[in-house]
């Protein structure tokens, strides 16, 4: 019974508002205010991401608290300001900072979002390479099969890039010990 009453009240309000020309004006004002609010939010967040980015860039050592705050601010900027051209950059930075504090699963998620949600991003190949490295490294996600797939995708999509060259080298070095790699390097 309570649902029916609420529905009836809602329907009456909706009907009375839809017949009112002021309602349309109100809707337009609300939409405009929402856009202004969102723009203001992005401007405020942009100042914050720049501030945290500067702190990270000028630090000599990783401070986990600052790193965690930076990741949150970078991710918030991406979430709220997805249409901003800086959004994939700060999402990528969230992944890099996560990587630096050994939050490998989080880093993987951020890199994956950059790759899938921003196909035209100029540093997409870099995000792919970082993701492949996460899987390639035994102390991180340790899955050479997935790493190889990503390396091959880089080679296919960005054949003339430095990331493609690095991917080819990584594939050639699968299964080799550190000693073998050092010996090969010294021979060259």
Buried (B, 14 or more C-beta within 10 A) or exposed (E): EEEEEEEEEEEEEEEEEEEEEEEEEEEEEEEEEEEEEEEEBBEEBBEBBBEBBEBBEEEEEEBEEBBBBBBEBBBBBBEBBEEBEBBBBBBBBBBBBBBBBEBBEBBBBBBBBBBEEBEEBEBBBBBBBBBBBBBBBEEBBEBBEBBBEBBBBBBEBBEEBEBBBBBBEBBEEEEEEEEEEEEEEEEE
